[in-house]
């Protein structure tokens, strides 16, 4: 996946949402304390870079809440997600893409707590029902009941959530609606677990001190690269 855009709101000096596009090479130029490092640290928080931990003091003091929102928009997306051996799906099929057919993930961090808590959402045109909510968040028993109500053919496997959701969508039971879909339970969590494996590697090399081979920002990306290279050679 490729980072296409970053949005920040409520983080340090960024009171109102700012949207930053990214290209193959992107440079930030500005005066001291203009917020350049905050952009890189916001990315570090999103990608869970070891030297970019967020704390309660990172919430913007000018905001009415202590909520920080860091959004990353991606293109070059995986064509398929494998939720288990019998469940193959895609971001488009599950309605997890935004209006531009990109993957838009927002991490909402509550800095009002002693230990900030993070929630992850997909900002998407998502199949929703005003009463039942999101298909992706339904358990198998709920999906089977809904499939029977909508007359989904019996040859659609009742044990396969992906097939059930597809049958329900085909039956016209849910309408794509702009929504923030929580990625923390049921198949939504399994989708997020799969997507996490496709995230870009991110590291911050800080200019205010010399980097060494023992630094985590050096070692962790290299360790990941070595693991991937070894995996390619296993055959």
Z-matrix of the N, CA and C atoms (Angstrom, degrees):
N
C 1 1.459
C 2 1.529 1 109.09
N 3 1.316 2 115.97 1 151.09
C 4 1.464 3 121.25 2 -178.33
C 5 1.523 4 109.64 3 -120.39
N 6 1.327 5 116.15 4 132.70
C 7 1.456 6 121.07 5 177.47
C 8 1.525 7 109.44 6 -70.20
N 9 1.308 8 116.09 7 123.69
C 10 1.466 9 121.86 8 -177.40
C 11 1.527 10 112.42 9 -107.56
N 12 1.324 11 116.82 10 -34.10
C 13 1.464 12 120.22 11 -175.89
C 14 1.531 13 109.62 12 -158.08
N 15 1.327 14 115.33 13 146.82
C 16 1.460 15 122.72 14 174.29
C 17 1.520 16 108.80 15 -121.48
N 18 1.337 17 116.30 16 137.10
C 19 1.454 18 121.28 17 174.07
C 20 1.526 19 107.95 18 -124.57
N 21 1.332 20 115.75 19 134.79
C 22 1.463 21 121.73 20 -179.89
C 23 1.517 22 109.21 21 -127.40
N 24 1.320 23 116.21 22 137.00
C 25 1.467 24 120.50 23 175.11
C 26 1.528 25 108.91 24 -147.78
N 27 1.332 26 115.66 25 130.84
C 28 1.456 27 120.56 26 176.16
C 29 1.516 28 114.30 27 78.63
N 30 1.335 29 118.19 28 12.77
C 31 1.457 30 122.52 29 -177.25
C 32 1.523 31 109.69 30 -106.82
N 33 1.311 32 116.58 31 115.57
C 34 1.468 33 123.16 32 179.33
C 35 1.533 34 110.34 33 52.85
N 36 1.323 35 118.12 34 -118.20
C 37 1.463 36 119.79 35 -176.75
C 38 1.518 37 115.07 36 -82.42
N 39 1.335 38 117.32 37 -0.20
C 40 1.465 39 120.57 38 -176.54
C 41 1.532 40 110.05 39 -94.80
N 42 1.339 41 115.28 40 86.18
C 43 1.464 42 120.58 41 -179.10
C 44 1.521 43 111.03 42 -71.17
N 45 1.332 44 116.87 43 -52.37
C 46 1.457 45 122.19 44 177.71
C 47 1.522 46 109.58 45 -93.84
N 48 1.323 47 115.79 46 157.39
C 49 1.469 48 119.19 47 -177.12
C 50 1.524 49 110.91 48 -64.16
N 51 1.320 50 115.65 49 132.03
C 52 1.456 51 122.40 50 172.81
C 53 1.520 52 107.66 51 -117.69
N 54 1.333 53 116.21 52 139.60
C 55 1.466 54 121.73 53 -177.94
C 56 1.522 55 108.86 54 -116.93
N 57 1.337 56 116.42 55 127.02
C 58 1.464 57 121.97 56 -172.87
C 59 1.525 58 109.41 57 -122.99
N 60 1.331 59 118.42 58 113.22
C 61 1.477 60 120.14 59 177.76
C 62 1.527 61 110.90 60 -77.84
N 63 1.336 62 116.08 61 150.94
C 64 1.460 63 121.95 62 178.33
C 65 1.518 64 110.05 63 -122.56
N 66 1.326 65 114.98 64 141.46
C 67 1.462 66 122.21 65 173.90
C 68 1.533 67 107.75 66 -119.60
N 69 1.329 68 116.99 67 -171.78
C 70 1.466 69 119.53 68 179.37
C 71 1.525 70 111.80 69 -61.34
N 72 1.330 71 116.61 70 -30.53
C 73 1.464 72 121.65 71 172.73
C 74 1.517 73 107.11 72 -133.46
N 75 1.322 74 116.13 73 123.61
C 76 1.466 75 121.48 74 -179.20
C 77 1.515 76 108.59 75 -129.92
N 78 1.342 77 117.24 76 130.70
C 79 1.462 78 121.92 77 179.64
C 80 1.526 79 109.21 78 -123.45
N 81 1.333 80 116.03 79 143.62
C 82 1.465 81 122.08 80 175.75
C 83 1.527 82 108.43 81 -110.01
N 84 1.313 83 116.08 82 127.44
C 85 1.456 84 121.99 83 -179.88
C 86 1.519 85 108.15 84 -125.10
N 87 1.317 86 117.67 85 129.56
C 88 1.457 87 119.89 86 179.09
C 89 1.515 88 111.05 87 -178.92
N 90 1.337 89 115.00 88 171.81
C 91 1.458 90 121.13 89 179.88
C 92 1.522 91 110.10 90 -69.83
N 93 1.328 92 115.14 91 166.40
C 94 1.455 93 120.06 92 173.26
C 95 1.526 94 109.78 93 -59.21
N 96 1.338 95 116.07 94 142.47
C 97 1.470 96 122.96 95 179.17
C 98 1.521 97 113.09 96 65.07
N 99 1.334 98 117.24 97 21.70
C 100 1.466 99 119.61 98 177.21
C 101 1.526 100 111.68 99 -83.46
N 102 1.335 101 117.03 100 -14.26
C 103 1.463 102 120.33 101 178.61
C 104 1.505 103 114.65 102 110.81
N 105 1.337 104 118.34 103 12.75
C 106 1.470 105 121.09 104 -178.77
C 107 1.528 106 110.98 105 -64.83
N 108 1.331 107 116.39 106 -48.72
C 109 1.465 108 119.60 107 -179.18
C 110 1.522 109 111.48 108 -65.54
N 111 1.337 110 116.51 109 -31.26
C 112 1.468 111 119.55 110 179.44
C 113 1.527 112 111.24 111 -63.74
N 114 1.332 113 116.71 112 -33.46
C 115 1.462 114 120.32 113 177.17
C 116 1.530 115 110.00 114 -63.53
N 117 1.332 116 115.96 115 -46.20
C 118 1.466 117 120.14 116 -179.58
C 119 1.523 118 111.12 117 -67.62
N 120 1.336 119 116.77 118 -36.37
C 121 1.462 120 119.50 119 178.46
C 122 1.523 121 111.28 120 -71.07
N 123 1.339 122 117.57 121 -33.71
C 124 1.464 123 120.41 122 175.73
C 125 1.525 124 110.21 123 -62.25
N 126 1.324 125 116.34 124 -41.49
C 127 1.466 126 119.73 125 174.93
C 128 1.523 127 110.38 126 -63.27
N 129 1.334 128 115.99 127 -39.55
C 130 1.461 129 119.61 128 178.36
C 131 1.521 130 112.04 129 -61.82
N 132 1.332 131 116.58 130 -39.47
C 133 1.466 132 120.67 131 177.00
C 134 1.518 133 109.96 132 -64.32
N 135 1.328 134 116.71 133 -44.86
C 136 1.470 135 120.29 134 -179.03
C 137 1.521 136 111.02 135 -61.14
N 138 1.332 137 116.76 136 -46.97
C 139 1.468 138 121.27 137 -176.42
C 140 1.532 139 112.40 138 -87.47
N 141 1.344 140 116.95 139 4.92
C 142 1.469 141 122.81 140 177.17
C 143 1.523 142 111.58 141 58.68
N 144 1.322 143 115.35 142 43.65
C 145 1.460 144 122.07 143 176.22
C 146 1.523 145 108.46 144 -70.00
N 147 1.340 146 119.78 145 132.38
C 148 1.467 147 122.26 146 -169.97
C 149 1.523 148 114.93 147 -55.69
N 150 1.332 149 118.17 148 -32.68
C 151 1.460 150 120.59 149 -176.38
C 152 1.528 151 113.09 150 -93.50
N 153 1.322 152 117.20 151 13.92
C 154 1.461 153 120.59 152 -177.79
C 155 1.525 154 111.00 153 -126.15
N 156 1.318 155 116.29 154 49.49
C 157 1.460 156 120.97 155 178.54
C 158 1.525 157 109.91 156 -70.18
N 159 1.320 158 117.34 157 140.69
C 160 1.459 159 120.96 158 176.90
C 161 1.526 160 109.22 159 -95.88
N 162 1.339 161 116.07 160 145.79
C 163 1.462 162 119.67 161 175.59
C 164 1.521 163 109.34 162 -136.26
N 165 1.312 164 116.32 163 178.53
C 166 1.467 165 120.67 164 -173.69
C 167 1.524 166 112.21 165 -60.94
N 168 1.327 167 117.57 166 -28.54
C 169 1.457 168 120.99 167 -179.26
C 170 1.513 169 114.24 168 -74.96
N 171 1.352 170 118.36 169 -5.87
C 172 1.464 171 120.79 170 -179.46
C 173 1.529 172 112.82 171 -83.32
N 174 1.327 173 117.86 172 -11.53
C 175 1.465 174 119.96 173 177.34
C 176 1.523 175 109.38 174 -71.33
N 177 1.332 176 116.70 175 140.35
C 178 1.460 177 121.85 176 -178.96
C 179 1.532 178 109.77 177 -64.47
N 180 1.326 179 116.87 178 128.09
C 181 1.462 180 120.79 179 -176.78
C 182 1.525 181 112.19 180 -72.04
N 183 1.333 182 117.23 181 -14.68
C 184 1.466 183 120.54 182 -178.25
C 185 1.524 184 112.37 183 -90.94
N 186 1.334 185 117.48 184 -5.77
C 187 1.466 186 120.94 185 -178.89
C 188 1.535 187 110.20 186 -86.92
N 189 1.316 188 115.14 187 152.97
C 190 1.465 189 120.14 188 -179.31
C 191 1.525 190 111.88 189 -76.43
N 192 1.331 191 117.32 190 -18.29
C 193 1.462 192 121.52 191 177.95
C 194 1.523 193 109.32 192 -123.42
N 195 1.318 194 115.76 193 169.52
C 196 1.459 195 121.96 194 177.16
C 197 1.529 196 110.61 195 -99.46
N 198 1.330 197 116.46 196 25.66
C 199 1.459 198 121.18 197 -176.94
C 200 1.532 199 110.50 198 -91.50
N 201 1.315 200 115.94 199 126.86
C 202 1.462 201 123.16 200 176.65
C 203 1.522 202 108.29 201 -107.15
N 204 1.330 203 116.40 202 133.38
C 205 1.469 204 121.60 203 177.87
C 206 1.530 205 108.89 204 -120.78
N 207 1.335 206 116.27 205 120.99
C 208 1.466 207 122.34 206 177.28
C 209 1.525 208 107.29 207 -123.32
N 210 1.322 209 115.90 208 116.94
C 211 1.469 210 121.92 209 -174.51
C 212 1.519 211 110.35 210 -116.82
N 213 1.323 212 117.04 211 132.69
C 214 1.463 213 122.26 212 173.51
C 215 1.525 214 108.95 213 -119.55
N 216 1.336 215 115.21 214 134.01
C 217 1.464 216 122.11 215 178.51
C 218 1.526 217 107.67 216 -110.59
N 219 1.335 218 115.72 217 132.88
C 220 1.468 219 120.74 218 -174.41
C 221 1.520 220 110.74 219 -124.78
N 222 1.345 221 115.58 220 147.58
C 223 1.467 222 121.48 221 164.94
C 224 1.531 223 107.57 222 -123.45
N 225 1.346 224 117.43 223 -166.77
C 226 1.480 225 121.33 224 -173.16
C 227 1.527 226 109.90 225 53.01
N 228 1.309 227 115.41 226 55.83
C 229 1.463 228 121.72 227 -171.04
C 230 1.525 229 111.93 228 -86.74
N 231 1.329 230 117.77 229 156.18
C 232 1.471 231 119.89 230 175.22
C 233 1.525 232 110.31 231 -63.46
N 234 1.317 233 116.04 232 139.36
C 235 1.463 234 121.06 233 -178.38
C 236 1.517 235 112.38 234 -73.55
N 237 1.337 236 116.39 235 -24.67
C 238 1.455 237 120.23 236 -174.00
C 239 1.524 238 109.88 237 -144.63
N 240 1.326 239 115.69 238 144.41
C 241 1.462 240 122.07 239 172.52
C 242 1.519 241 108.05 240 -118.87
N 243 1.321 242 116.51 241 131.54
C 244 1.461 243 121.46 242 -179.25
C 245 1.529 244 107.95 243 -105.21
N 246 1.339 245 116.30 244 103.63
C 247 1.458 246 120.20 245 -177.72
C 248 1.523 247 111.62 246 -79.98
N 249 1.337 248 116.68 247 -32.81
C 250 1.462 249 122.29 248 168.32
C 251 1.524 250 107.18 249 -161.61
N 252 1.312 251 117.03 250 -172.82
C 253 1.468 252 120.67 251 -172.52
C 254 1.530 253 112.42 252 -59.81
N 255 1.325 254 117.66 253 -28.21
C 256 1.470 255 120.28 254 -176.37
C 257 1.515 256 112.86 255 -112.12
N 258 1.331 257 117.60 256 2.77
C 259 1.467 258 120.14 257 -174.81
C 260 1.520 259 110.29 258 -122.73
N 261 1.321 260 114.90 259 100.66
C 262 1.460 261 121.47 260 177.10
C 263 1.517 262 108.40 261 -115.69
N 264 1.328 263 115.17 262 133.17
C 265 1.451 264 118.87 263 -176.30
C 266 1.524 265 108.68 264 -148.18
N 267 1.326 266 117.05 265 -170.88
C 268 1.464 267 121.29 266 178.52
C 269 1.520 268 108.71 267 -144.84
N 270 1.321 269 115.30 268 163.79
C 271 1.461 270 120.30 269 178.60
C 272 1.523 271 111.05 270 -62.99
N 273 1.335 272 116.64 271 -39.14
C 274 1.464 273 119.95 272 179.29
C 275 1.522 274 110.89 273 -65.81
N 276 1.339 275 117.35 274 -43.81
C 277 1.466 276 120.90 275 -178.55
C 278 1.522 277 111.35 276 -62.59
N 279 1.336 278 117.11 277 -36.25
C 280 1.462 279 120.94 278 -178.18
C 281 1.529 280 112.37 279 -85.54
N 282 1.334 281 116.72 280 0.45
C 283 1.460 282 119.15 281 179.03
C 284 1.510 283 113.08 282 67.79
N 285 1.335 284 117.08 283 43.41
C 286 1.456 285 121.09 284 -177.37
C 287 1.529 286 112.83 285 -112.42
N 288 1.345 287 117.17 286 18.25
C 289 1.460 288 121.31 287 177.22
C 290 1.523 289 109.91 288 -107.11
N 291 1.326 290 115.87 289 152.47
C 292 1.459 291 119.19 290 178.96
C 293 1.524 292 111.12 291 -83.52
N 294 1.311 293 117.41 292 -171.44
C 295 1.465 294 121.56 293 -175.09
C 296 1.523 295 112.68 294 -63.90
N 297 1.338 296 117.64 295 -21.39
C 298 1.472 297 121.92 296 178.57
C 299 1.519 298 111.94 297 -95.99
N 300 1.340 299 116.90 298 9.76
C 301 1.470 300 122.58 299 -177.18
C 302 1.520 301 112.24 300 62.87
N 303 1.317 302 116.62 301 29.97
C 304 1.464 303 122.45 302 173.29
C 305 1.524 304 109.16 303 -106.35
N 306 1.317 305 115.65 304 161.28
C 307 1.463 306 121.46 305 173.93
C 308 1.526 307 108.16 306 -89.55
N 309 1.328 308 116.60 307 120.26
C 310 1.458 309 121.80 308 -178.48
C 311 1.534 310 108.61 309 -118.93
N 312 1.324 311 115.18 310 111.45
C 313 1.462 312 121.51 311 -177.55
C 314 1.524 313 109.24 312 -112.15
N 315 1.330 314 116.86 313 128.00
C 316 1.459 315 121.03 314 176.98
C 317 1.526 316 109.28 315 -116.50
N 318 1.330 317 115.34 316 130.59
C 319 1.454 318 121.22 317 172.66
C 320 1.521 319 107.38 318 -103.23
N 321 1.325 320 115.28 319 120.30
C 322 1.460 321 122.30 320 -179.37
C 323 1.522 322 107.76 321 -104.97
N 324 1.324 323 116.40 322 119.11
C 325 1.462 324 121.33 323 -172.69
C 326 1.523 325 109.07 324 -116.24
N 327 1.313 326 116.01 325 122.70
C 328 1.463 327 122.00 326 178.02
C 329 1.522 328 108.70 327 -88.20
N 330 1.334 329 116.31 328 102.46
C 331 1.465 330 121.34 329 -179.64
C 332 1.521 331 111.83 330 -90.64
N 333 1.324 332 116.44 331 7.54
C 334 1.451 333 120.04 332 174.95
C 335 1.513 334 112.91 333 -82.09
N 336 1.336 335 116.48 334 -7.52
C 337 1.458 336 121.97 335 178.90
C 338 1.525 337 110.31 336 -93.69
N 339 1.324 338 116.44 337 155.71
C 340 1.466 339 119.81 338 178.56
C 341 1.524 340 110.62 339 -58.27
N 342 1.339 341 116.18 340 -38.44
C 343 1.465 342 122.09 341 173.34
C 344 1.526 343 107.47 342 -118.01
N 345 1.344 344 118.07 343 106.68
C 346 1.463 345 120.27 344 -175.51
C 347 1.526 346 112.90 345 -51.85
N 348 1.335 347 115.05 346 137.32
C 349 1.464 348 121.59 347 -178.15
C 350 1.521 349 109.28 348 -111.08
N 351 1.336 350 116.55 349 135.82
C 352 1.459 351 122.36 350 -176.75
C 353 1.524 352 111.08 351 -110.70
N 354 1.333 353 115.86 352 134.41
C 355 1.460 354 122.71 353 170.61
C 356 1.530 355 108.24 354 -118.84
N 357 1.334 356 115.93 355 146.53
C 358 1.460 357 121.29 356 -176.59
C 359 1.529 358 109.36 357 -117.58
N 360 1.342 359 115.49 358 133.00
C 361 1.459 360 121.40 359 -179.58
C 362 1.527 361 109.74 360 -132.82
N 363 1.333 362 115.70 361 151.15
C 364 1.460 363 122.08 362 167.95
C 365 1.523 364 107.76 363 -101.31
N 366 1.328 365 116.25 364 126.26
C 367 1.464 366 121.36 365 176.79
C 368 1.526 367 106.46 366 -91.03
N 369 1.330 368 116.97 367 113.12
C 370 1.471 369 119.17 368 -167.65
C 371 1.522 370 111.96 369 -154.28
N 372 1.334 371 114.01 370 163.29
C 373 1.464 372 120.93 371 164.98
C 374 1.520 373 105.45 372 -85.55
N 375 1.302 374 116.43 373 98.43
C 376 1.459 375 122.17 374 -165.60
C 377 1.526 376 111.43 375 -115.51
N 378 1.349 377 117.73 376 141.04
C 379 1.469 378 120.33 377 176.61
C 380 1.532 379 110.70 378 -61.73
N 381 1.329 380 115.76 379 112.33
C 382 1.454 381 121.01 380 -175.85
C 383 1.524 382 110.25 381 -130.17
N 384 1.313 383 115.37 382 153.97
C 385 1.455 384 122.62 383 171.64
C 386 1.525 385 107.21 384 -127.17
N 387 1.328 386 117.13 385 134.49
C 388 1.460 387 120.87 386 -174.64
C 389 1.526 388 112.33 387 -58.89
N 390 1.316 389 116.79 388 -29.60
C 391 1.468 390 120.24 389 -178.81
C 392 1.523 391 112.50 390 -97.73
N 393 1.332 392 116.54 391 -39.77
C 394 1.474 393 120.34 392 -172.11
C 395 1.525 394 113.22 393 -93.56
N 396 1.330 395 118.13 394 -17.92
C 397 1.460 396 120.53 395 179.74
C 398 1.516 397 112.76 396 86.08
N 399 1.345 398 116.74 397 -139.06
C 400 1.460 399 123.38 398 -173.13
C 401 1.526 400 111.42 399 -96.56
N 402 1.323 401 115.72 400 136.56
C 403 1.464 402 120.26 401 175.12
C 404 1.523 403 111.77 402 -60.45
N 405 1.317 404 116.51 403 -39.09
C 406 1.459 405 121.59 404 -173.08
C 407 1.528 406 111.79 405 -67.29
N 408 1.326 407 117.00 406 -20.97
C 409 1.461 408 120.91 407 -177.70
C 410 1.528 409 112.69 408 -96.07
N 411 1.338 410 117.00 409 1.90
C 412 1.462 411 120.29 410 -178.06
C 413 1.530 412 111.49 411 -84.63
N 414 1.323 413 114.61 412 144.69
C 415 1.456 414 120.56 413 174.13
C 416 1.527 415 109.60 414 -78.13
N 417 1.338 416 115.50 415 166.24
C 418 1.458 417 120.20 416 -177.28
C 419 1.524 418 112.40 417 -58.63
N 420 1.335 419 117.13 418 -40.59
C 421 1.469 420 119.73 419 -179.81
C 422 1.523 421 110.94 420 -62.42
N 423 1.324 422 117.44 421 -38.55
C 424 1.461 423 121.41 422 178.86
C 425 1.526 424 110.57 423 -67.85
N 426 1.335 425 116.18 424 -41.98
C 427 1.461 426 119.86 425 -179.99
C 428 1.525 427 111.11 426 -64.42
N 429 1.326 428 117.65 427 -41.52
C 430 1.468 429 120.60 428 179.41
C 431 1.532 430 110.97 429 -63.18
N 432 1.315 431 116.05 430 -43.53
C 433 1.461 432 119.78 431 179.72
C 434 1.533 433 110.64 432 -62.49
N 435 1.326 434 116.37 433 -43.57
C 436 1.462 435 120.98 434 -179.42
C 437 1.528 436 110.93 435 -67.09
N 438 1.341 437 116.64 436 -39.53
C 439 1.466 438 120.58 437 178.51
C 440 1.528 439 110.65 438 -60.63
N 441 1.318 440 116.85 439 -41.92
C 442 1.465 441 120.65 440 178.85
C 443 1.531 442 111.08 441 -66.44
N 444 1.331 443 116.75 442 -38.72
C 445 1.460 444 120.58 443 179.13
C 446 1.532 445 111.63 444 -63.47
N 447 1.339 446 115.68 445 -36.40
C 448 1.469 447 120.23 446 -176.84
C 449 1.521 448 112.97 447 -90.61
N 450 1.329 449 117.57 448 -1.45
C 451 1.457 450 120.59 449 178.48
C 452 1.508 451 114.45 450 75.02
N 453 1.336 452 117.20 451 31.86
C 454 1.469 453 120.39 452 176.32
C 455 1.531 454 107.89 453 -64.91
N 456 1.340 455 118.69 454 130.70
C 457 1.469 456 121.64 455 -176.48
C 458 1.518 457 112.59 456 -51.71
N 459 1.328 458 115.41 457 146.32
C 460 1.456 459 120.93 458 -177.17
C 461 1.528 460 112.89 459 -70.71
N 462 1.341 461 117.28 460 -15.86
C 463 1.462 462 117.99 461 178.31
C 464 1.533 463 111.75 462 -76.88
N 465 1.329 464 117.43 463 -6.06
C 466 1.462 465 121.03 464 172.13
C 467 1.528 466 107.61 465 -79.81
N 468 1.334 467 116.62 466 120.96
C 469 1.460 468 121.75 467 -174.97
C 470 1.524 469 111.52 468 -56.30
N 471 1.336 470 116.17 469 124.94
C 472 1.463 471 120.88 470 178.64
C 473 1.520 472 112.42 471 -79.13
N 474 1.309 473 118.12 472 -8.30
C 475 1.466 474 120.70 473 178.99
C 476 1.530 475 112.12 474 -97.70
N 477 1.323 476 116.41 475 -5.71
C 478 1.463 477 121.69 476 -175.96
C 479 1.531 478 108.91 477 -107.50
N 480 1.324 479 116.86 478 106.41
C 481 1.465 480 120.51 479 -177.72
C 482 1.521 481 113.11 480 -61.90
N 483 1.339 482 116.68 481 -37.38
C 484 1.467 483 119.97 482 179.62
C 485 1.523 484 110.24 483 -62.50
N 486 1.342 485 116.49 484 -45.84
C 487 1.469 486 120.45 485 179.19
C 488 1.520 487 110.86 486 -65.11
N 489 1.323 488 117.81 487 -39.52
C 490 1.464 489 121.08 488 178.75
C 491 1.522 490 111.26 489 -62.91
N 492 1.325 491 116.72 490 -45.22
C 493 1.471 492 119.30 491 179.22
C 494 1.520 493 111.10 492 -62.28
N 495 1.345 494 116.12 493 -40.60
C 496 1.464 495 119.75 494 178.13
C 497 1.527 496 110.98 495 -62.14
N 498 1.342 497 116.75 496 -44.47
C 499 1.460 498 120.72 497 178.89
C 500 1.514 499 112.30 498 -63.14
N 501 1.320 500 116.81 499 -39.48
C 502 1.472 501 120.95 500 178.75
C 503 1.522 502 110.92 501 -66.54
N 504 1.332 503 116.82 502 -41.33
C 505 1.471 504 119.65 503 177.70
C 506 1.524 505 110.22 504 -63.71
N 507 1.338 506 116.89 505 -42.20
C 508 1.463 507 120.68 506 179.43
C 509 1.529 508 111.31 507 -63.08
N 510 1.336 509 115.81 508 -30.35
C 511 1.465 510 119.98 509 179.73
C 512 1.528 511 112.28 510 -78.43
N 513 1.333 512 115.75 511 -2.37
C 514 1.465 513 119.35 512 176.52
C 515 1.509 514 114.26 513 77.22
N 516 1.335 515 116.06 514 23.39
C 517 1.455 516 118.39 515 -176.07
C 518 1.517 517 114.71 516 -77.45
N 519 1.328 518 117.98 517 -22.43
C 520 1.459 519 120.85 518 -175.00
C 521 1.529 520 109.90 519 -130.99
N 522 1.322 521 116.83 520 147.13
C 523 1.459 522 122.60 521 -177.22
C 524 1.528 523 109.72 522 -113.10
N 525 1.350 524 118.96 523 131.02
C 526 1.467 525 120.01 524 175.41
C 527 1.525 526 110.64 525 -58.46
N 528 1.335 527 115.47 526 126.62
C 529 1.454 528 122.12 527 -175.32
C 530 1.524 529 108.93 528 -138.40
N 531 1.343 530 119.10 529 137.19
C 532 1.467 531 119.77 530 175.61
C 533 1.531 532 110.00 531 -58.09
N 534 1.321 533 116.46 532 126.19
C 535 1.467 534 120.35 533 -174.55
C 536 1.517 535 110.35 534 -156.79
N 537 1.329 536 115.75 535 160.29
C 538 1.458 537 122.47 536 169.02
C 539 1.523 538 106.72 537 -106.00
N 540 1.318 539 115.86 538 109.14
C 541 1.468 540 122.05 539 -173.67
C 542 1.528 541 109.40 540 -93.67
N 543 1.333 542 118.57 541 117.30
C 544 1.467 543 120.03 542 178.46
C 545 1.524 544 111.03 543 -66.33
N 546 1.322 545 115.95 544 135.42
C 547 1.465 546 121.32 545 -177.43
C 548 1.526 547 110.31 546 -108.98
N 549 1.342 548 115.49 547 49.84
C 550 1.463 549 118.52 548 -173.73
C 551 1.524 550 114.02 549 -127.08
N 552 1.337 551 118.68 550 5.19
C 553 1.460 552 118.57 551 178.66
C 554 1.521 553 110.95 552 -155.27
N 555 1.341 554 115.37 553 162.36
C 556 1.464 555 123.30 554 -179.30
C 557 1.537 556 110.41 555 51.57
N 558 1.330 557 117.78 556 -146.35
C 559 1.463 558 120.60 557 -175.66
C 560 1.523 559 112.24 558 -68.50
N 561 1.329 560 118.02 559 -20.80
C 562 1.468 561 120.33 560 176.65
C 563 1.533 562 110.11 561 -61.53
N 564 1.324 563 117.15 562 -39.12
C 565 1.466 564 120.62 563 178.06
C 566 1.523 565 110.75 564 -67.75
N 567 1.312 566 117.14 565 -37.25
C 568 1.471 567 120.00 566 178.92
C 569 1.527 568 110.46 567 -67.95
N 570 1.335 569 117.03 568 -35.13
C 571 1.464 570 120.46 569 174.94
C 572 1.524 571 109.79 570 -62.84
N 573 1.340 572 116.75 571 -45.29
C 574 1.465 573 120.27 572 -179.63
C 575 1.524 574 110.95 573 -64.27
N 576 1.324 575 118.23 574 -39.09
C 577 1.457 576 121.02 575 177.08
C 578 1.526 577 110.85 576 -60.12
N 579 1.334 578 116.55 577 -39.82
C 580 1.465 579 120.67 578 177.54
C 581 1.523 580 111.27 579 -67.77
N 582 1.334 581 116.80 580 -44.11
C 583 1.464 582 120.91 581 -178.38
C 584 1.527 583 111.37 582 -64.03
N 585 1.318 584 117.01 583 -34.19
C 586 1.465 585 120.51 584 -178.70
C 587 1.521 586 111.38 585 -58.98
N 588 1.334 587 117.17 586 -27.42
C 589 1.459 588 120.95 587 179.46
C 590 1.532 589 112.30 588 -75.42
N 591 1.337 590 116.44 589 -15.89
C 592 1.474 591 120.80 590 -178.40
C 593 1.527 592 112.72 591 -102.87
N 594 1.334 593 117.44 592 -0.39
C 595 1.460 594 120.22 593 -177.39
C 596 1.525 595 111.29 594 -65.60
N 597 1.341 596 117.75 595 146.54
C 598 1.469 597 119.73 596 175.80
C 599 1.519 598 111.07 597 -63.57
N 600 1.326 599 116.55 598 149.79
C 601 1.462 600 120.48 599 171.14
C 602 1.520 601 108.65 600 -73.44
N 603 1.324 602 116.43 601 141.75
C 604 1.463 603 120.06 602 -178.63
C 605 1.521 604 109.06 603 -138.88
N 606 1.329 605 116.55 604 133.07
C 607 1.459 606 121.43 605 177.49
C 608 1.518 607 108.85 606 -143.96
N 609 1.329 608 116.81 607 144.51
C 610 1.456 609 123.17 608 177.42
C 611 1.529 610 108.60 609 -107.29
N 612 1.322 611 115.70 610 121.39
C 613 1.464 612 121.16 611 174.46
C 614 1.528 613 106.75 612 -104.57
N 615 1.322 614 116.62 613 112.31
C 616 1.462 615 120.78 614 -170.95
C 617 1.531 616 110.69 615 -89.19
N 618 1.355 617 115.59 616 132.24
C 619 1.461 618 121.19 617 -174.82
C 620 1.522 619 112.90 618 -81.45
N 621 1.355 620 116.89 619 -9.02
C 622 1.462 621 118.02 620 -177.56
C 623 1.529 622 112.12 621 -86.78
N 624 1.325 623 116.93 622 5.81
C 625 1.467 624 120.24 623 174.00
C 626 1.522 625 107.94 624 -156.95
N 627 1.317 626 115.66 625 158.58
C 628 1.468 627 120.16 626 -179.89
C 629 1.529 628 109.81 627 -74.99
N 630 1.334 629 116.05 628 137.69
C 631 1.462 630 120.16 629 175.54
C 632 1.525 631 109.68 630 -86.12
N 633 1.331 632 115.55 631 144.70
C 634 1.466 633 121.14 632 178.63
C 635 1.520 634 109.45 633 -126.11
N 636 1.321 635 116.00 634 159.95
C 637 1.460 636 120.09 635 -179.69
C 638 1.524 637 112.13 636 -60.85
N 639 1.335 638 117.13 637 -23.83
C 640 1.461 639 120.58 638 -178.31
C 641 1.531 640 112.96 639 -82.48
N 642 1.337 641 118.09 640 -8.37
C 643 1.463 642 120.99 641 -178.67
C 644 1.524 643 110.76 642 -66.70
N 645 1.316 644 115.62 643 143.90
C 646 1.468 645 119.75 644 -178.04
C 647 1.521 646 111.61 645 -62.55
N 648 1.356 647 117.53 646 -35.13
C 649 1.462 648 118.98 647 -179.17
C 650 1.524 649 112.13 648 -67.93
N 651 1.328 650 116.57 649 -18.77
C 652 1.462 651 121.05 650 174.14
C 653 1.528 652 110.06 651 -89.18
N 654 1.315 653 115.80 652 -47.14
C 655 1.459 654 120.15 653 -171.73
C 656 1.525 655 113.31 654 -71.33
N 657 1.336 656 117.57 655 -41.64
C 658 1.464 657 118.82 656 -173.14
C 659 1.535 658 113.08 657 -66.41
N 660 1.359 659 119.63 658 -47.75
C 661 1.473 660 117.23 659 175.22
C 662 1.524 661 112.70 660 -61.77
N 663 1.350 662 117.11 661 -37.19
C 664 1.461 663 119.54 662 179.46
C 665 1.524 664 110.81 663 -66.46
N 666 1.332 665 116.81 664 -40.12
C 667 1.463 666 119.73 665 179.59
C 668 1.521 667 110.38 666 -62.87
N 669 1.326 668 116.44 667 -40.54
C 670 1.467 669 120.38 668 178.11
C 671 1.521 670 110.64 669 -64.07
N 672 1.330 671 116.52 670 -43.45
C 673 1.468 672 120.38 671 179.45
C 674 1.524 673 111.39 672 -62.62
N 675 1.340 674 116.18 673 -40.75
C 676 1.468 675 120.22 674 178.61
C 677 1.529 676 110.08 675 -64.89
N 678 1.331 677 117.94 676 -43.44
C 679 1.460 678 121.41 677 178.92
C 680 1.519 679 111.04 678 -59.71
N 681 1.338 680 116.65 679 -42.01
C 682 1.473 681 119.78 680 179.83
C 683 1.526 682 110.43 681 -67.45
N 684 1.325 683 116.54 682 -39.54
C 685 1.468 684 119.09 683 178.58
C 686 1.526 685 111.43 684 -63.99
N 687 1.324 686 117.03 685 -41.51
C 688 1.467 687 120.98 686 178.21
C 689 1.520 688 110.98 687 -65.16
N 690 1.338 689 116.11 688 -38.64
C 691 1.475 690 119.28 689 179.37
C 692 1.524 691 111.03 690 -63.01
N 693 1.345 692 116.12 691 -36.96
C 694 1.468 693 119.97 692 179.21
C 695 1.526 694 111.80 693 -65.24
N 696 1.329 695 115.86 694 -25.59
C 697 1.472 696 120.41 695 -176.33
C 698 1.526 697 112.77 696 -92.05
N 699 1.323 698 118.60 697 -6.38
C 700 1.459 699 121.13 698 -173.52
C 701 1.524 700 112.26 699 -59.12
N 702 1.334 701 117.09 700 -37.17
C 703 1.454 702 119.32 701 -178.71
C 704 1.513 703 112.93 702 -61.93
